[in-house]
Every structure is written in structure tokens, then in C-alpha cells.
Amino acid sequence: MDYSAIITALRQASAFDLYRLRWAIDRQLDDPRWILAVHARVHRGQTVDFYDPRDNVLHSGIVAELRRKHVVLQLPAGNRILVEYASINLDGVDADIREQPRQGLGRHEVRVGDVVGFQDRDGRPHQGTIVRLNDKTVTLQSDTMQWRVGYTLLHRVIQGG
């Protein structure tokens, strides 16, 4: 399953759409078929990879106990953790989500006083110092004039010393 494509599609969804999908996914995960499918493939002492949403990464653990809805895993550090059957990655699925690189700089990546550059409509390069942050644009002061430029058109300028 291409998680990146799903995330891209979800960005087009409304809050209600996301809420409705979350409810439907939760219902699917509660279906005993999924638990039984994983339960049939794991046993005590088996090393498995599981997804931990707290740090958004796959970890390894050894199956210590199989419960009705959860698995107890022994972690390499010695502690035990209770995980849902669905979090176990038995098929070695690539769990990384690779977002498409975006162009420009984000609203939270720049601040007043930063020196940034952009290309105008004719493709000429310009640079200036940010004097104001707006919702969709920044106001730049260059040597000759002020510009209002969208965040997606900006790039960092590295000044030599």
C-alpha cells in the first residue's frame, strides 16, 4: 500500500471526511478477523517488528505473551510493552511515508530579518530582507523597492562572509 499517496489524498479531505474514515478504520481494526489473522502467524519467542505511533517508527521485540486483543513484547532494553495485533508488521512492509518535496519556504520557516530570494515573473533573481510576515506572502525590502512574495516562491540566500 502506498502510504504517501493515501496521505496526499487525505489532504484533500474535509475534517468530517477524516472523522468518518477514522471511525470506519477503527471498526475494521476491531473486527476479530484481523486479530485472528495475526494471532495465527505469531508465537511466543518470535522476534517481530511493530509500529509505534508515539515515535512514528518500527521497533523490534520478542513475543512474550499472546492475549485476546494485544501482544506483550519484550523489548531489547528489557522492558515489556503491550501492542495491538494490527501494529505487528509480519510482511516486512515499508512503513515510511515519503511526502513530496514542496517548493519554497513555509510560513513557519522564515522570520522578520531573514534574507531570502525569489525570481520575478520574468525569471530575474531578486533578494531582500523580510520586513513583514503576512498570511500568504512576505514583504521584502530589496535595495531598490519593496516586494510582496508568496512563500512558495522563496528560497534561502546564503550570504558569504
C-alpha positions, 0 to 999 in steps of 0.5 A: 500500500502506498502510504504517501499517496493515501496521505496526499489524498487525505489532504484533500479531505474535509475534517468530517471526511477524516472523522468518518474514515477514522471511525470506519478504520477503527471498526475494521481494526476491531473486527476479530478477523484481523486479530485472528489473522495475526494471532495465527502467524505469531508465537511466543519467542518470535522476534517481530517488528511493530509500529509505534505511533508515539515515535512514528517508527518500527521497533523490534521485540520478542513475543512474550505473551499472546492475549485476546486483543494485544501482544506483550513484547519484550523489548531489547532494553528489557522492558515489556510493552503491550501492542495491538495485533494490527501494529505487528508488521509480519510482511516486512512492509515499508512503513515510511511515508515519503511526502513530496518535496514542496517548493519554497519556504513555509510560513513557519520557516522564515522570520522578520530579518531573514534574507531570502530570494525569489525570481520575478515573473520574468525569471530575474533573481531578486533578494531582500530582507523580510520586513513583514510576515503576512498570511500568504506572502512576505514583504521584502525590502530589496535595495531598490523597492519593496516586494510582496512574495508568496512563500512558495516562491522563496528560497534561502540566500546564503550570504558569504562572509 
